[in-house]
Amino acid sequence: MTSLNPLRVQAFTTADVAEQVRATPGWAQHYQQMSPGHFAGLVRCLDLQGVDVYEERMNTRVEQSFSAPSGSLAFCFDRSDNSLYVLNGESRNIWITPENYQEVAVVFGPEFVRGHGLDVAAMEGLFMAPLNSQQNALFSSWLSSTLTRLSQSLDSPDEGALAEQLLEDCLFILDNACARLAQNELWRRTEERNIMRRVCEWAADSPEETVNLLELSHIAGGSLRQLQSAFKAYTGMTPTHWLRLRRLNGARRELLKARDVTVAEVAMRWSFWHLGRFSSSYQALFKELPSETLKRNGFRLPLKHG
């Protein structure tokens, strides 16, 4: 991991999802890789004394289970589809990024929110809903280029003026996005967000538990159709595929910390009843066999096959 420079603009290049999480302190986050390949990420951040600006890039699909900083108000711009997501300090959700994901975000801290009298409660119904505005793409591009300019400049910005400008811009964009929302669309997005919130809470509280599709819909408090619609909107994949990848990530965590188990035992614990299919699926996602994970972790496997 590398970092720079004297203007409080910092850049971190990362080689795994754990490093990506550590590069953004203050957020309660858990990342899991959800597409094949060696992970490569970048995080850039600017500290404006109460307002933080972030840019994040990741080359693989990643499941992000996260909570925003307590008392904060965050504006997150997804550059893959130019959507805005607004989060408050209680936002807790699951999001699965596309490959080669880019996002810029402005996070207004608790003191800034209180000092400016921002009525966060009035935004209820908008949190975690994809909001569209003609200004989204322009603003996110400007914010990314501003981070680049400040990281290369010897002149320190007027932090207070920049923070005020960011607030004004974000509220203007939010106002325009709200004007485009139909009431029935807002209701549907609220229901989908509630479903994903319940799924996220279960996933965070029971990381080692495996369930089937019907059990997951019961946890989510919706029908199978509602569950599938919510997953499509928020993750871009089916709930069945998500459950399978979650099991693979759980098996990997166990293999990375194991010393006295076999691949077959780990596969059975995570409900992979066919060892060959487990090994091939694992290799497709992580670019190595389960047996290679164990060997790399210092354990010599007595089993001849992955």
Salt bridges, closest charged atoms under 4 A:
GLU55 OE1 - ARG44 NH2 2.57
GLU55 OE2 - ARG57 NH2 3.17
GLU159 OE2 - ARG8 NH2 1.38
GLU164 OE2 - HIS116 NE2 2.61
GLU185 OE2 - ARG189 NH2 2.59
GLU192 OE2 - ARG188 NH1 3.16
GLU201 OE2 - ARG197 NH1 3.41
ASP205 OD1 - ARG92 NH2 3.60
GLU208 OE2 - ARG253 NH2 3.62
GLU254 OE2 - ARG269 NH1 2.21
GLU288 OE2 - ARG252 NH1 3.31
GLU288 OE2 - ARG296 NH2 2.56
